[in-house]
Amino acid sequence: MTSHFLLMVIFALLVSTVFAALLRDEPRQQVKTGARMFAAFVLAGLTLGWLMFPFPL
């Protein structure tokens, strides 16, 4: 069974790859930008999930 975390990581990887390719021209800059975006997406998702944990629907 697929976990939500794994799906979030895959989505963050795909989105950060596309955004980095669109925003930067040089491959080295693309890799750096993509890695930073990936880390930011995953950390933001974990942080928001942790903040919403005490408030179940």
mmCIF entry with sequence, helices, sheets and N, C-alpha, C, O atoms, coordinates in Angstrom:
data_MODEL
# 
_entry.id   MODEL 
# 
_entity.id                         1 
_entity.type                       polymer 
_entity.pdbx_number_of_molecules   1 
# 
_entity_poly.entity_id                      1 
_entity_poly.type                           'polypeptide(L)' 
_entity_poly.nstd_linkage                   no 
_entity_poly.nstd_monomer                   no 
_entity_poly.pdbx_seq_one_letter_code       MTSHFLLMVIFALLVSTVFAALLRDEPRQQVKTGARMFAAFVLAGLTLGWLMFPFPL 
_entity_poly.pdbx_seq_one_letter_code_can   MTSHFLLMVIFALLVSTVFAALLRDEPRQQVKTGARMFAAFVLAGLTLGWLMFPFPL 
_entity_poly.pdbx_strand_id                 A 
# 
loop_
_entity_poly_seq.entity_id 
_entity_poly_seq.num 
_entity_poly_seq.mon_id 
_entity_poly_seq.hetero 
1 1  MET n 
1 2  THR n 
1 3  SER n 
1 4  HIS n 
1 5  PHE n 
1 6  LEU n 
1 7  LEU n 
1 8  MET n 
1 9  VAL n 
1 10 ILE n 
1 11 PHE n 
1 12 ALA n 
1 13 LEU n 
1 14 LEU n 
1 15 VAL n 
1 16 SER n 
1 17 THR n 
1 18 VAL n 
1 19 PHE n 
1 20 ALA n 
1 21 ALA n 
1 22 LEU n 
1 23 LEU n 
1 24 ARG n 
1 25 ASP n 
1 26 GLU n 
1 27 PRO n 
1 28 ARG n 
1 29 GLN n 
1 30 GLN n 
1 31 VAL n 
1 32 LYS n 
1 33 THR n 
1 34 GLY n 
1 35 ALA n 
1 36 ARG n 
1 37 MET n 
1 38 PHE n 
1 39 ALA n 
1 40 ALA n 
1 41 PHE n 
1 42 VAL n 
1 43 LEU n 
1 44 ALA n 
1 45 GLY n 
1 46 LEU n 
1 47 THR n 
1 48 LEU n 
1 49 GLY n 
1 50 TRP n 
1 51 LEU n 
1 52 MET n 
1 53 PHE n 
1 54 PRO n 
1 55 PHE n 
1 56 PRO n 
1 57 LEU n 
# 
_struct_asym.id          A 
_struct_asym.entity_id   1 
# 
loop_
_struct_conf.conf_type_id 
_struct_conf.id 
_struct_conf.pdbx_PDB_helix_id 
_struct_conf.beg_label_comp_id 
_struct_conf.beg_label_asym_id 
_struct_conf.beg_label_seq_id 
_struct_conf.pdbx_beg_PDB_ins_code 
_struct_conf.end_label_comp_id 
_struct_conf.end_label_asym_id 
_struct_conf.end_label_seq_id 
_struct_conf.pdbx_end_PDB_ins_code 
_struct_conf.beg_auth_comp_id 
_struct_conf.beg_auth_asym_id 
_struct_conf.beg_auth_seq_id 
_struct_conf.end_auth_comp_id 
_struct_conf.end_auth_asym_id 
_struct_conf.end_auth_seq_id 
_struct_conf.pdbx_PDB_helix_class 
_struct_conf.details 
_struct_conf.pdbx_PDB_helix_length 
HELX_P HELX_P1 AA1 HIS A 4  ? LEU A 23 ? HIS A 4  LEU A 23 1 ? 20 
HELX_P HELX_P2 AA2 PRO A 27 ? MET A 52 ? PRO A 27 MET A 52 1 ? 26 
# 
_struct_conf_type.id          HELX_P 
_struct_conf_type.criteria    ? 
_struct_conf_type.reference   ? 
# 
loop_
_atom_site.group_PDB 
_atom_site.id 
_atom_site.type_symbol 
_atom_site.label_atom_id 
_atom_site.label_alt_id 
_atom_site.label_comp_id 
_atom_site.label_asym_id 
_atom_site.label_entity_id 
_atom_site.label_seq_id 
_atom_site.pdbx_PDB_ins_code 
_atom_site.Cartn_x 
_atom_site.Cartn_y 
_atom_site.Cartn_z 
_atom_site.occupancy 
_atom_site.B_iso_or_equiv 
_atom_site.pdbx_formal_charge 
_atom_site.auth_seq_id 
_atom_site.auth_comp_id 
_atom_site.auth_asym_id 
_atom_site.auth_atom_id 
_atom_site.pdbx_PDB_model_num 
ATOM 1   N N  . MET A 1 1  ? 0.843   -1.177 0.000   1.00 0.00 ? 1  MET A N  1 
ATOM 2   C CA . MET A 1 1  ? 0.000   0.000  0.000   1.00 0.00 ? 1  MET A CA 1 
ATOM 3   C C  . MET A 1 1  ? 0.893   1.248  0.000   1.00 0.00 ? 1  MET A C  1 
ATOM 4   O O  . MET A 1 1  ? 1.926   1.284  0.669   1.00 0.00 ? 1  MET A O  1 
ATOM 5   N N  . THR A 1 2  ? 0.492   2.235  -0.736  1.00 0.00 ? 2  THR A N  1 
ATOM 6   C CA . THR A 1 2  ? 1.267   3.455  -0.868  1.00 0.00 ? 2  THR A CA 1 
ATOM 7   C C  . THR A 1 2  ? 0.917   4.425  0.257   1.00 0.00 ? 2  THR A C  1 
ATOM 8   O O  . THR A 1 2  ? -0.254  4.617  0.586   1.00 0.00 ? 2  THR A O  1 
ATOM 9   N N  . SER A 1 3  ? 1.943   5.030  0.836   1.00 0.00 ? 3  SER A N  1 
ATOM 10  C CA . SER A 1 3  ? 1.702   5.964  1.930   1.00 0.00 ? 3  SER A CA 1 
ATOM 11  C C  . SER A 1 3  ? 1.546   7.382  1.388   1.00 0.00 ? 3  SER A C  1 
ATOM 12  O O  . SER A 1 3  ? 1.991   7.702  0.285   1.00 0.00 ? 3  SER A O  1 
ATOM 13  N N  . HIS A 1 4  ? 0.910   8.208  2.185   1.00 0.00 ? 4  HIS A N  1 
ATOM 14  C CA . HIS A 1 4  ? 0.759   9.614  1.806   1.00 0.00 ? 4  HIS A CA 1 
ATOM 15  C C  . HIS A 1 4  ? 2.118   10.307 1.737   1.00 0.00 ? 4  HIS A C  1 
ATOM 16  O O  . HIS A 1 4  ? 2.345   11.165 0.884   1.00 0.00 ? 4  HIS A O  1 
ATOM 17  N N  . PHE A 1 5  ? 3.009   9.929  2.636   1.00 0.00 ? 5  PHE A N  1 
ATOM 18  C CA . PHE A 1 5  ? 4.331   10.552 2.635   1.00 0.00 ? 5  PHE A CA 1 
ATOM 19  C C  . PHE A 1 5  ? 5.083   10.246 1.343   1.00 0.00 ? 5  PHE A C  1 
ATOM 20  O O  . PHE A 1 5  ? 5.698   11.134 0.753   1.00 0.00 ? 5  PHE A O  1 
ATOM 21  N N  . LEU A 1 6  ? 5.032   8.990  0.905   1.00 0.00 ? 6  LEU A N  1 
ATOM 22  C CA . LEU A 1 6  ? 5.707   8.624  -0.343  1.00 0.00 ? 6  LEU A CA 1 
ATOM 23  C C  . LEU A 1 6  ? 5.119   9.383  -1.526  1.00 0.00 ? 6  LEU A C  1 
ATOM 24  O O  . LEU A 1 6  ? 5.861   9.849  -2.391  1.00 0.00 ? 6  LEU A O  1 
ATOM 25  N N  . LEU A 1 7  ? 3.814   9.512  -1.574  1.00 0.00 ? 7  LEU A N  1 
ATOM 26  C CA . LEU A 1 7  ? 3.182   10.270 -2.651  1.00 0.00 ? 7  LEU A CA 1 
ATOM 27  C C  . LEU A 1 7  ? 3.571   11.744 -2.605  1.00 0.00 ? 7  LEU A C  1 
ATOM 28  O O  . LEU A 1 7  ? 3.774   12.364 -3.649  1.00 0.00 ? 7  LEU A O  1 
ATOM 29  N N  . MET A 1 8  ? 3.676   12.308 -1.406  1.00 0.00 ? 8  MET A N  1 
ATOM 30  C CA . MET A 1 8  ? 4.084   13.699 -1.264  1.00 0.00 ? 8  MET A CA 1 
ATOM 31  C C  . MET A 1 8  ? 5.524   13.886 -1.748  1.00 0.00 ? 8  MET A C  1 
ATOM 32  O O  . MET A 1 8  ? 5.832   14.879 -2.408  1.00 0.00 ? 8  MET A O  1 
ATOM 33  N N  . VAL A 1 9  ? 6.395   12.950 -1.426  1.00 0.00 ? 9  VAL A N  1 
ATOM 34  C CA . VAL A 1 9  ? 7.797   13.037 -1.846  1.00 0.00 ? 9  VAL A CA 1 
ATOM 35  C C  . VAL A 1 9  ? 7.906   12.928 -3.362  1.00 0.00 ? 9  VAL A C  1 
ATOM 36  O O  . VAL A 1 9  ? 8.669   13.670 -3.981  1.00 0.00 ? 9  VAL A O  1 
ATOM 37  N N  . ILE A 1 10 ? 7.159   12.019 -3.960  1.00 0.00 ? 10 ILE A N  1 
ATOM 38  C CA . ILE A 1 10 ? 7.182   11.879 -5.425  1.00 0.00 ? 10 ILE A CA 1 
ATOM 39  C C  . ILE A 1 10 ? 6.664   13.148 -6.087  1.00 0.00 ? 10 ILE A C  1 
ATOM 40  O O  . ILE A 1 10 ? 7.257   13.634 -7.051  1.00 0.00 ? 10 ILE A O  1 
ATOM 41  N N  . PHE A 1 11 ? 5.571   13.680 -5.579  1.00 0.00 ? 11 PHE A N  1 
ATOM 42  C CA . PHE A 1 11 ? 5.021   14.923 -6.137  1.00 0.00 ? 11 PHE A CA 1 
ATOM 43  C C  . PHE A 1 11 ? 6.010   16.072 -5.996  1.00 0.00 ? 11 PHE A C  1 
ATOM 44  O O  . PHE A 1 11 ? 6.216   16.830 -6.944  1.00 0.00 ? 11 PHE A O  1 
ATOM 45  N N  . ALA A 1 12 ? 6.625   16.211 -4.819  1.00 0.00 ? 12 ALA A N  1 
ATOM 46  C CA . ALA A 1 12 ? 7.602   17.282 -4.599  1.00 0.00 ? 12 ALA A CA 1 
ATOM 47  C C  . ALA A 1 12 ? 8.797   17.128 -5.537  1.00 0.00 ? 12 ALA A C  1 
ATOM 48  O O  . ALA A 1 12 ? 9.316   18.121 -6.047  1.00 0.00 ? 12 ALA A O  1 
ATOM 49  N N  . LEU A 1 13 ? 9.231   15.899 -5.766  1.00 0.00 ? 13 LEU A N  1 
ATOM 50  C CA . LEU A 1 13 ? 10.349  15.660 -6.671  1.00 0.00 ? 13 LEU A CA 1 
ATOM 51  C C  . LEU A 1 13 ? 10.004  16.068 -8.101  1.00 0.00 ? 13 LEU A C  1 
ATOM 52  O O  . LEU A 1 13 ? 10.798  16.729 -8.770  1.00 0.00 ? 13 LEU A O  1 
ATOM 53  N N  . LEU A 1 14 ? 8.833   15.680 -8.562  1.00 0.00 ? 14 LEU A N  1 
ATOM 54  C CA . LEU A 1 14 ? 8.437   16.005 -9.927  1.00 0.00 ? 14 LEU A CA 1 
ATOM 55  C C  . LEU A 1 14 ? 8.239   17.516 -10.116 1.00 0.00 ? 14 LEU A C  1 
ATOM 56  O O  . LEU A 1 14 ? 8.701   18.084 -11.105 1.00 0.00 ? 14 LEU A O  1 
ATOM 57  N N  . VAL A 1 15 ? 7.564   18.151 -9.181  1.00 0.00 ? 15 VAL A N  1 
ATOM 58  C CA . VAL A 1 15 ? 7.294   19.587 -9.298  1.00 0.00 ? 15 VAL A CA 1 
ATOM 59  C C  . VAL A 1 15 ? 8.589   20.392 -9.197  1.00 0.00 ? 15 VAL A C  1 
ATOM 60  O O  . VAL A 1 15 ? 8.793   21.331 -9.966  1.00 0.00 ? 15 VAL A O  1 
ATOM 61  N N  . SER A 1 16 ? 9.450   20.039 -8.271  1.00 0.00 ? 16 SER A N  1 
ATOM 62  C CA . SER A 1 16 ? 10.704  20.788 -8.129  1.00 0.00 ? 16 SER A CA 1 
ATOM 63  C C  . SER A 1 16 ? 11.600  20.596 -9.345  1.00 0.00 ? 16 SER A C  1 
ATOM 64  O O  . SER A 1 16 ? 12.319  21.518 -9.729  1.00 0.00 ? 16 SER A O  1 
ATOM 65  N N  . THR A 1 17 ? 11.570  19.422 -9.956  1.00 0.00 ? 17 THR A N  1 
ATOM 66  C CA . THR A 1 17 ? 12.359  19.187 -11.168 1.00 0.00 ? 17 THR A CA 1 
ATOM 67  C C  . THR A 1 17 ? 11.875  20.070 -12.312 1.00 0.00 ? 17 THR A C  1 
ATOM 68  O O  . THR A 1 17 ? 12.681  20.687 -13.009 1.00 0.00 ? 17 THR A O  1 
ATOM 69  N N  . VAL A 1 18 ? 10.564  20.130 -12.505 1.00 0.00 ? 18 VAL A N  1 
ATOM 70  C CA . VAL A 1 18 ? 10.013  20.950 -13.590 1.00 0.00 ? 18 VAL A CA 1 
ATOM 71  C C  . VAL A 1 18 ? 10.269  22.432 -13.325 1.00 0.00 ? 18 VAL A C  1 
ATOM 72  O O  . VAL A 1 18 ? 10.691  23.154 -14.228 1.00 0.00 ? 18 VAL A O  1 
ATOM 73  N N  . PHE A 1 19 ? 10.023  22.891 -12.111 1.00 0.00 ? 19 PHE A N  1 
ATOM 74  C CA . PHE A 1 19 ? 10.244  24.305 -11.798 1.00 0.00 ? 19 PHE A CA 1 
ATOM 75  C C  . PHE A 1 19 ? 11.710  24.698 -11.968 1.00 0.00 ? 19 PHE A C  1 
ATOM 76  O O  . PHE A 1 19 ? 12.006  25.769 -12.498 1.00 0.00 ? 19 PHE A O  1 
ATOM 77  N N  . ALA A 1 20 ? 12.626  23.844 -11.524 1.00 0.00 ? 20 ALA A N  1 
ATOM 78  C CA . ALA A 1 20 ? 14.049  24.152 -11.654 1.00 0.00 ? 20 ALA A CA 1 
ATOM 79  C C  . ALA A 1 20 ? 14.451  24.224 -13.123 1.00 0.00 ? 20 ALA A C  1 
ATOM 80  O O  . ALA A 1 20 ? 15.248  25.079 -13.509 1.00 0.00 ? 20 ALA A O  1 
ATOM 81  N N  . ALA A 1 21 ? 13.906  23.336 -13.936 1.00 0.00 ? 21 ALA A N  1 
ATOM 82  C CA . ALA A 1 21 ? 14.227  23.353 -15.367 1.00 0.00 ? 21 ALA A CA 1 
ATOM 83  C C  . ALA A 1 21 ? 13.679  24.608 -16.040 1.00 0.00 ? 21 ALA A C  1 
ATOM 84  O O  . ALA A 1 21 ? 14.287  25.127 -16.976 1.00 0.00 ? 21 ALA A O  1 
ATOM 85  N N  . LEU A 1 22 ? 12.550  25.088 -15.573 1.00 0.00 ? 22 LEU A N  1 
ATOM 86  C CA . LEU A 1 22 ? 11.958  26.286 -16.161 1.00 0.00 ? 22 LEU A CA 1 
ATOM 87  C C  . LEU A 1 22 ? 12.632  27.575 -15.691 1.00 0.00 ? 22 LEU A C  1 
ATOM 88  O O  . LEU A 1 22 ? 12.710  28.552 -16.436 1.00 0.00 ? 22 LEU A O  1 
ATOM 89  N N  . LEU A 1 23 ? 13.112  27.567 -14.457 1.00 0.00 ? 23 LEU A N  1 
ATOM 90  C CA . LEU A 1 23 ? 13.637  28.797 -13.875 1.00 0.00 ? 23 LEU A CA 1 
ATOM 91  C C  . LEU A 1 23 ? 15.122  29.042 -14.152 1.00 0.00 ? 23 LEU A C  1 
ATOM 92  O O  . LEU A 1 23 ? 15.547  30.195 -14.236 1.00 0.00 ? 23 LEU A O  1 
ATOM 93  N N  . ARG A 1 24 ? 15.907  27.991 -14.294 1.00 0.00 ? 24 ARG A N  1 
ATOM 94  C CA . ARG A 1 24 ? 17.364  28.145 -14.447 1.00 0.00 ? 24 ARG A CA 1 
ATOM 95  C C  . ARG A 1 24 ? 17.825  27.580 -15.781 1.00 0.00 ? 24 ARG A C  1 
ATOM 96  O O  . ARG A 1 24 ? 17.228  26.643 -16.311 1.00 0.00 ? 24 ARG A O  1 
ATOM 97  N N  . ASP A 1 25 ? 18.894  28.160 -16.319 1.00 0.00 ? 25 ASP A N  1 
ATOM 98  C CA . ASP A 1 25 ? 19.423  27.734 -17.608 1.00 0.00 ? 25 ASP A CA 1 
ATOM 99  C C  . ASP A 1 25 ? 20.573  26.743 -17.484 1.00 0.00 ? 25 ASP A C  1 
ATOM 100 O O  . ASP A 1 25 ? 20.659  25.796 -18.266 1.00 0.00 ? 25 ASP A O  1 
ATOM 101 N N  . GLU A 1 26 ? 21.447  26.946 -16.523 1.00 0.00 ? 26 GLU A N  1 
ATOM 102 C CA . GLU A 1 26 ? 22.614  26.080 -16.373 1.00 0.00 ? 26 GLU A CA 1 
ATOM 103 C C  . GLU A 1 26 ? 22.255  24.834 -15.559 1.00 0.00 ? 26 GLU A C  1 
ATOM 104 O O  . GLU A 1 26 ? 21.537  24.934 -14.565 1.00 0.00 ? 26 GLU A O  1 
ATOM 105 N N  . PRO A 1 27 ? 22.748  23.665 -15.971 1.00 0.00 ? 27 PRO A N  1 
ATOM 106 C CA . PRO A 1 27 ? 22.414  22.416 -15.257 1.00 0.00 ? 27 PRO A CA 1 
ATOM 107 C C  . PRO A 1 27 ? 22.791  22.427 -13.776 1.00 0.00 ? 27 PRO A C  1 
ATOM 108 O O  . PRO A 1 27 ? 22.053  21.906 -12.940 1.00 0.00 ? 27 PRO A O  1 
ATOM 109 N N  . ARG A 1 28 ? 23.940  23.021 -13.455 1.00 0.00 ? 28 ARG A N  1 
ATOM 110 C CA . ARG A 1 28 ? 24.351  23.052 -12.044 1.00 0.00 ? 28 ARG A CA 1 
ATOM 111 C C  . ARG A 1 28 ? 23.361  23.871 -11.207 1.00 0.00 ? 28 ARG A C  1 
ATOM 112 O O  . ARG A 1 28 ? 22.996  23.471 -10.101 1.00 0.00 ? 28 ARG A O  1 
ATOM 113 N N  . GLN A 1 29 ? 22.938  25.003 -11.736 1.00 0.00 ? 29 GLN A N  1 
ATOM 114 C CA . GLN A 1 29 ? 21.957  25.834 -11.042 1.00 0.00 ? 29 GLN A CA 1 
ATOM 115 C C  . GLN A 1 29 ? 20.600  25.129 -10.965 1.00 0.00 ? 29 GLN A C  1 
ATOM 116 O O  . GLN A 1 29 ? 19.877  25.278 -9.980  1.00 0.00 ? 29 GLN A O  1 
ATOM 117 N N  . GLN A 1 30 ? 20.261  24.374 -11.989 1.00 0.00 ? 30 GLN A N  1 
ATOM 118 C CA . GLN A 1 30 ? 19.010  23.622 -11.975 1.00 0.00 ? 30 GLN A CA 1 
ATOM 119 C C  . GLN A 1 30 ? 19.013  22.597 -10.846 1.00 0.00 ? 30 GLN A C  1 
ATOM 120 O O  . GLN A 1 30 ? 18.015  22.434 -10.144 1.00 0.00 ? 30 GLN A O  1 
ATOM 121 N N  . VAL A 1 31 ? 20.131  21.913 -10.677 1.00 0.00 ? 31 VAL A N  1 
ATOM 122 C CA . VAL A 1 31 ? 20.227  20.904 -9.623  1.00 0.00 ? 31 VAL A CA 1 
ATOM 123 C C  . VAL A 1 31 ? 20.122  21.555 -8.246  1.00 0.00 ? 31 VAL A C  1 
ATOM 124 O O  . VAL A 1 31 ? 19.399  21.065 -7.378  1.00 0.00 ? 31 VAL A O  1 
ATOM 125 N N  . LYS A 1 32 ? 20.841  22.656 -8.048  1.00 0.00 ? 32 LYS A N  1 
ATOM 126 C CA . LYS A 1 32 ? 20.800  23.341 -6.753  1.00 0.00 ? 32 LYS A CA 1 
ATOM 127 C C  . LYS A 1 32 ? 19.400  23.874 -6.449  1.00 0.00 ? 32 LYS A C  1 
ATOM 128 O O  . LYS A 1 32 ? 18.895  23.716 -5.338  1.00 0.00 ? 32 LYS A O  1 
ATOM 129 N N  . THR A 1 33 ? 18.784  24.503 -7.439  1.00 0.00 ? 33 THR A N  1 
ATOM 130 C CA . THR A 1 33 ? 17.441  25.050 -7.240  1.00 0.00 ? 33 THR A CA 1 
ATOM 131 C C  . THR A 1 33 ? 16.433  23.939 -7.005  1.00 0.00 ? 33 THR A C  1 
ATOM 132 O O  . THR A 1 33 ? 15.565  24.060 -6.140  1.00 0.00 ? 33 THR A O  1 
ATOM 133 N N  . GLY A 1 34 ? 16.539  22.861 -7.765  1.00 0.00 ? 34 GLY A N  1 
ATOM 134 C CA . GLY A 1 34 ? 15.628  21.734 -7.598  1.00 0.00 ? 34 GLY A CA 1 
ATOM 135 C C  . GLY A 1 34 ? 15.759  21.091 -6.226  1.00 0.00 ? 34 GLY A C  1 
ATOM 136 O O  . GLY A 1 34 ? 14.757  20.730 -5.609  1.00 0.00 ? 34 GLY A O  1 
ATOM 137 N N  . ALA A 1 35 ? 16.981  20.948 -5.749  1.00 0.00 ? 35 ALA A N  1 
ATOM 138 C CA . ALA A 1 35 ? 17.196  20.353 -4.424  1.00 0.00 ? 35 ALA A CA 1 
ATOM 139 C C  . ALA A 1 35 ? 16.626  21.241 -3.325  1.00 0.00 ? 35 ALA A C  1 
ATOM 140 O O  . ALA A 1 35 ? 16.018  20.747 -2.375  1.00 0.00 ? 35 ALA A O  1 
ATOM 141 N N  . ARG A 1 36 ? 16.820  22.532 -3.452  1.00 0.00 ? 36 ARG A N  1 
ATOM 142 C CA . ARG A 1 36 ? 16.271  23.455 -2.445  1.00 0.00 ? 36 ARG A CA 1 
ATOM 143 C C  . ARG A 1 36 ? 14.747  23.453 -2.458  1.00 0.00 ? 36 ARG A C  1 
ATOM 144 O O  . ARG A 1 36 ? 14.111  23.449 -1.404  1.00 0.00 ? 36 ARG A O  1 
ATOM 145 N N  . MET A 1 37 ? 14.166  23.455 -3.655  1.00 0.00 ? 37 MET A N  1 
ATOM 146 C CA . MET A 1 37 ? 12.700  23.412 -3.751  1.00 0.00 ? 37 MET A CA 1 
ATOM 147 C C  . MET A 1 37 ? 12.154  22.107 -3.200  1.00 0.00 ? 37 MET A C  1 
ATOM 148 O O  . MET A 1 37 ? 11.149  22.104 -2.487  1.00 0.00 ? 37 MET A O  1 
ATOM 149 N N  . PHE A 1 38 ? 12.808  20.999 -3.524  1.00 0.00 ? 38 PHE A N  1 
ATOM 150 C CA . PHE A 1 38 ? 12.373  19.695 -3.024  1.00 0.00 ? 38 PHE A CA 1 
ATOM 151 C C  . PHE A 1 38 ? 12.380  19.683 -1.494  1.00 0.00 ? 38 PHE A C  1 
ATOM 152 O O  . PHE A 1 38 ? 11.410  19.261 -0.865  1.00 0.00 ? 38 PHE A O  1 
ATOM 153 N N  . ALA A 1 39 ? 13.470  20.145 -0.912  1.00 0.00 ? 39 ALA A N  1 
ATOM 154 C CA . ALA A 1 39 ? 13.563  20.181 0.549   1.00 0.00 ? 39 ALA A CA 1 
ATOM 155 C C  . ALA A 1 39 ? 12.495  21.101 1.140   1.00 0.00 ? 39 ALA A C  1 
ATOM 156 O O  . ALA A 1 39 ? 11.893  20.780 2.165   1.00 0.00 ? 39 ALA A O  1 
ATOM 157 N N  . ALA A 1 40 ? 12.264  22.231 0.499   1.00 0.00 ? 40 ALA A N  1 
ATOM 158 C CA . ALA A 1 40 ? 11.260  23.174 1.003   1.00 0.00 ? 40 ALA A CA 1 
ATOM 159 C C  . ALA A 1 40 ? 9.855   22.582 0.918   1.00 0.00 ? 40 ALA A C  1 
ATOM 160 O O  . ALA A 1 40 ? 9.063   22.737 1.848   1.00 0.00 ? 40 ALA A O  1 
ATOM 161 N N  . PHE A 1 41 ? 9.539   21.907 -0.187  1.00 0.00 ? 41 PHE A N  1 
ATOM 162 C CA . PHE A 1 41 ? 8.215   21.296 -0.333  1.00 0.00 ? 41 PHE A CA 1 
ATOM 163 C C  . PHE A 1 41 ? 7.987   20.213 0.722   1.00 0.00 ? 41 PHE A C  1 
ATOM 164 O O  . PHE A 1 41 ? 6.927   20.164 1.347   1.00 0.00 ? 41 PHE A O  1 
ATOM 165 N N  . VAL A 1 42 ? 8.975   19.354 0.917   1.00 0.00 ? 42 VAL A N  1 
ATOM 166 C CA . VAL A 1 42 ? 8.817   18.261 1.884   1.00 0.00 ? 42 VAL A CA 1 
ATOM 167 C C  . VAL A 1 42 ? 8.737   18.817 3.306   1.00 0.00 ? 42 VAL A C  1 
ATOM 168 O O  . VAL A 1 42 ? 7.891   18.389 4.090   1.00 0.00 ? 42 VAL A O  1 
ATOM 169 N N  . LEU A 1 43 ? 9.602   19.754 3.637   1.00 0.00 ? 43 LEU A N  1 
ATOM 170 C CA . LEU A 1 43 ? 9.561   20.336 4.988   1.00 0.00 ? 43 LEU A CA 1 
ATOM 171 C C  . LEU A 1 43 ? 8.270   21.108 5.233   1.00 0.00 ? 43 LEU A C  1 
ATOM 172 O O  . LEU A 1 43 ? 7.719   21.054 6.333   1.00 0.00 ? 43 LEU A O  1 
ATOM 173 N N  . ALA A 1 44 ? 7.785   21.817 4.235   1.00 0.00 ? 44 ALA A N  1 
ATOM 174 C CA . ALA A 1 44 ? 6.522   22.546 4.390   1.00 0.00 ? 44 ALA A CA 1 
ATOM 175 C C  . ALA A 1 44 ? 5.368   21.570 4.589   1.00 0.00 ? 44 ALA A C  1 
ATOM 176 O O  . ALA A 1 44 ? 4.493   21.806 5.422   1.00 0.00 ? 44 ALA A O  1 
ATOM 177 N N  . GLY A 1 45 ? 5.361   20.483 3.838   1.00 0.00 ? 45 GLY A N  1 
ATOM 178 C CA . GLY A 1 45 ? 4.302   19.487 3.993   1.00 0.00 ? 45 GLY A CA 1 
ATOM 179 C C  . GLY A 1 45 ? 4.319   18.841 5.365   1.00 0.00 ? 45 GLY A C  1 
ATOM 180 O O  . GLY A 1 45 ? 3.272   18.670 5.990   1.00 0.00 ? 45 GLY A O  1 
ATOM 181 N N  . LEU A 1 46 ? 5.510   18.481 5.836   1.00 0.00 ? 46 LEU A N  1 
ATOM 182 C CA . LEU A 1 46 ? 5.615   17.881 7.168   1.00 0.00 ? 46 LEU A CA 1 
ATOM 183 C C  . LEU A 1 46 ? 5.236   18.875 8.265   1.00 0.00 ? 46 LEU A C  1 
ATOM 184 O O  . LEU A 1 46 ? 4.563   18.514 9.231   1.00 0.00 ? 46 LEU A O  1 
ATOM 185 N N  . THR A 1 47 ? 5.666   20.114 8.113   1.00 0.00 ? 47 THR A N  1 
ATOM 186 C CA . THR A 1 47 ? 5.352   21.134 9.115   1.00 0.00 ? 47 THR A CA 1 
ATOM 187 C C  . THR A 1 47 ? 3.853   21.413 9.175   1.00 0.00 ? 47 THR A C  1 
ATOM 188 O O  . THR A 1 47 ? 3.268   21.475 10.257  1.00 0.00 ? 47 THR A O  1 
ATOM 189 N N  . LEU A 1 48 ? 3.241   21.579 8.016   1.00 0.00 ? 48 LEU A N  1 
ATOM 190 C CA . LEU A 1 48 ? 1.794   21.835 8.001   1.00 0.00 ? 48 LEU A CA 1 
ATOM 191 C C  . LEU A 1 48 ? 1.015   20.639 8.531   1.00 0.00 ? 48 LEU A C  1 
ATOM 192 O O  . LEU A 1 48 ? 0.035   20.806 9.257   1.00 0.00 ? 48 LEU A O  1 
ATOM 193 N N  . GLY A 1 49 ? 1.443   19.438 8.172   1.00 0.00 ? 49 GLY A N  1 
ATOM 194 C CA . GLY A 1 49 ? 0.787   18.240 8.703   1.00 0.00 ? 49 GLY A CA 1 
ATOM 195 C C  . GLY A 1 49 ? 0.920   18.145 10.213  1.00 0.00 ? 49 GLY A C  1 
ATOM 196 O O  . GLY A 1 49 ? -0.030  17.771 10.901  1.00 0.00 ? 49 GLY A O  1 
ATOM 197 N N  . TRP A 1 50 ? 2.098   18.482 10.729  1.00 0.00 ? 50 TRP A N  1 
ATOM 198 C CA . TRP A 1 50 ? 2.310   18.438 12.164  1.00 0.00 ? 50 TRP A CA 1 
ATOM 199 C C  . TRP A 1 50 ? 1.474   19.505 12.881  1.00 0.00 ? 50 TRP A C  1 
ATOM 200 O O  . TRP A 1 50 ? 0.944   19.255 13.964  1.00 0.00 ? 50 TRP A O  1 
ATOM 201 N N  . LEU A 1 51 ? 1.358   20.691 12.278  1.00 0.00 ? 51 LEU A N  1 
ATOM 202 C CA . LEU A 1 51 ? 0.565   21.761 12.893  1.00 0.00 ? 51 LEU A CA 1 
ATOM 203 C C  . LEU A 1 51 ? -0.933  21.441 12.878  1.00 0.00 ? 51 LEU A C  1 
ATOM 204 O O  . LEU A 1 51 ? -1.660  21.840 13.788  1.00 0.00 ? 51 LEU A O  1 
ATOM 205 N N  . MET A 1 52 ? -1.395  20.729 11.857  1.00 0.00 ? 52 MET A N  1 
ATOM 206 C CA . MET A 1 52 ? -2.817  20.394 11.762  1.00 0.00 ? 52 MET A CA 1 
ATOM 207 C C  . MET A 1 52 ? -3.186  19.135 12.552  1.00 0.00 ? 52 MET A C  1 
ATOM 208 O O  . MET A 1 52 ? -4.372  18.852 12.727  1.00 0.00 ? 52 MET A O  1 
ATOM 209 N N  . PHE A 1 53 ? -2.213  18.386 13.023  1.00 0.00 ? 53 PHE A N  1 
ATOM 210 C CA . PHE A 1 53 ? -2.474  17.136 13.727  1.00 0.00 ? 53 PHE A CA 1 
ATOM 211 C C  . PHE A 1 53 ? -3.413  17.283 14.930  1.00 0.00 ? 53 PHE A C  1 
ATOM 212 O O  . PHE A 1 53 ? -4.279  16.428 15.115  1.00 0.00 ? 53 PHE A O  1 
ATOM 213 N N  . PRO A 1 54 ? -3.280  18.332 15.759  1.00 0.00 ? 54 PRO A N  1 
ATOM 214 C CA . PRO A 1 54 ? -4.175  18.443 16.925  1.00 0.00 ? 54 PRO A CA 1 
ATOM 215 C C  . PRO A 1 54 ? -5.621  18.821 16.568  1.00 0.00 ? 54 PRO A C  1 
ATOM 216 O O  . PRO A 1 54 ? -6.486  18.816 17.444  1.00 0.00 ? 54 PRO A O  1 
ATOM 217 N N  . PHE A 1 55 ? -5.892  19.142 15.315  1.00 0.00 ? 55 PHE A N  1 
ATOM 218 C CA . PHE A 1 55 ? -7.223  19.594 14.921  1.00 0.00 ? 55 PHE A CA 1 
ATOM 219 C C  . PHE A 1 55 ? -7.871  18.610 13.939  1.00 0.00 ? 55 PHE A C  1 
ATOM 220 O O  . PHE A 1 55 ? -7.948  18.900 12.745  1.00 0.00 ? 55 PHE A O  1 
ATOM 221 N N  . PRO A 1 56 ? -8.333  17.462 14.421  1.00 0.00 ? 56 PRO A N  1 
ATOM 222 C CA . PRO A 1 56 ? -8.944  16.492 13.507  1.00 0.00 ? 56 PRO A CA 1 
ATOM 223 C C  . PRO A 1 56 ? -10.294 16.990 12.994  1.00 0.00 ? 56 PRO A C  1 
ATOM 224 O O  . PRO A 1 56 ? -10.982 17.768 13.655  1.00 0.00 ? 56 PRO A O  1 
ATOM 225 N N  . LEU A 1 57 ? -10.647 16.529 11.815  1.00 0.00 ? 57 LEU A N  1 
ATOM 226 C CA . LEU A 1 57 ? -11.943 16.914 11.243  1.00 0.00 ? 57 LEU A CA 1 
ATOM 227 C C  . LEU A 1 57 ? -13.059 16.069 11.780  1.00 0.00 ? 57 LEU A C  1 
ATOM 228 O O  . LEU A 1 57 ? -14.215 16.261 11.403  1.00 0.00 ? 57 LEU A O  1 
# 
